[in-house]
């Protein structure tokens, strides 16, 4: 059975990158050595793994990756911190919380 990982890394500029891979260790290594010069993370190294979830269905992994990419920064931080109350709050109040650039 193949496993697929959806992951969030924090870049050196504190931005987040969300990706999907079937080999998490290799992919994090590639981000940090700058294997792909055109990639978002190339000039933002090093990256640190902040969150991951594994899947057996690649379609489900792709769906979750796309969903997370649409989330606000605050919502991503709530997920990383496993702060379920804030995650729900930010989901219900996108107009109030969704566009913040704060790092809380």
C-alpha positions in Angstrom: 0.0 0.0 0.0 1.3 3.4 -1.0 1.2 6.3 1.5 0.9 9.9 0.6 1.7 12.8 2.9 0.2 16.3 2.9 2.6 18.6 4.8 3.1 22.1 5.9 6.6 23.5 6.2 7.5 26.9 7.6 10.1 28.7 5.6 12.9 30.9 6.9 10.7 34.0 6.1 8.0 32.5 8.3 5.7 31.8 5.3 4.1 28.4 4.9 4.5 26.0 2.0 2.0 23.2 1.6 2.8 20.1 -0.5 2.1 16.5 -1.1 4.6 13.6 -1.5 4.9 9.9 -1.2 8.4 10.2 0.4 8.3 12.9 3.1 11.9 12.5 4.3 13.2 12.9 0.7 11.0 15.8 0.0 12.0 17.8 3.0 15.6 17.1 2.2 15.0 18.4 -1.4 13.4 21.6 -0.1 16.4 22.2 2.2 19.1 21.6 -0.3 17.4 23.6 -3.0 17.0 20.9 -5.5 14.5 22.8 -7.6 15.7 26.4 -8.2 12.2 27.6 -9.4 10.4 26.4 -6.3 8.8 28.6 -3.8 11.0 27.3 -1.0 14.4 27.8 -2.9 15.1 31.3 -1.6 13.3 30.7 1.7 15.5 27.9 3.1 15.8 26.3 5.5 12.3 24.9 5.9 11.0 23.2 9.0 8.2 20.6 9.0 5.3 21.9 11.1 2.4 19.5 10.2 1.7 16.4 8.3 -1.1 13.9 7.6 -0.9 10.7 5.8 -3.3 9.1 3.3 -3.7 5.9 1.4 -5.9 7.5 -1.3 -4.0 10.0 -3.5 -7.2 11.7 -4.6 -8.0 12.5 -0.9 -4.5 13.7 -0.3 -4.7 16.1 -3.3 -8.1 17.3 -2.1 -6.8 18.1 1.4 -3.7 19.8 -0.1 -5.8 22.1 -2.2 -8.1 22.8 0.7 -5.3 23.8 3.0 -3.7 26.1 0.3 -6.9 28.1 0.4 -6.8 28.6 4.2 -5.8 31.8 5.9 -2.5 32.0 7.8 -4.3 32.0 11.2 -6.3 28.9 10.3 -3.1 27.1 9.2 -1.4 28.1 12.5 -4.5 26.8 14.4 -4.1 23.5 12.6 -0.4 23.2 13.3 -1.0 24.0 17.0 -3.9 21.6 17.1 -6.0 24.5 18.5 -9.4 23.1 17.4 -11.4 25.9 19.0 -9.6 28.6 17.0 -9.7 26.4 13.8 -13.5 26.3 14.1 -13.8 30.0 15.0 -11.7 31.0 12.0 -13.7 28.7 9.8 -17.0 30.3 10.9 -15.7 33.9 10.8 -13.6 34.1 7.7 -14.5 37.7 7.0 -13.3 38.7 10.4 -10.2 36.4 10.8 -9.4 35.1 7.3 -7.3 37.9 5.9 -5.1 38.7 8.9 -1.3 38.6 8.5 -0.7 38.3 12.2 1.2 35.3 13.5 -0.8 34.4 16.6 
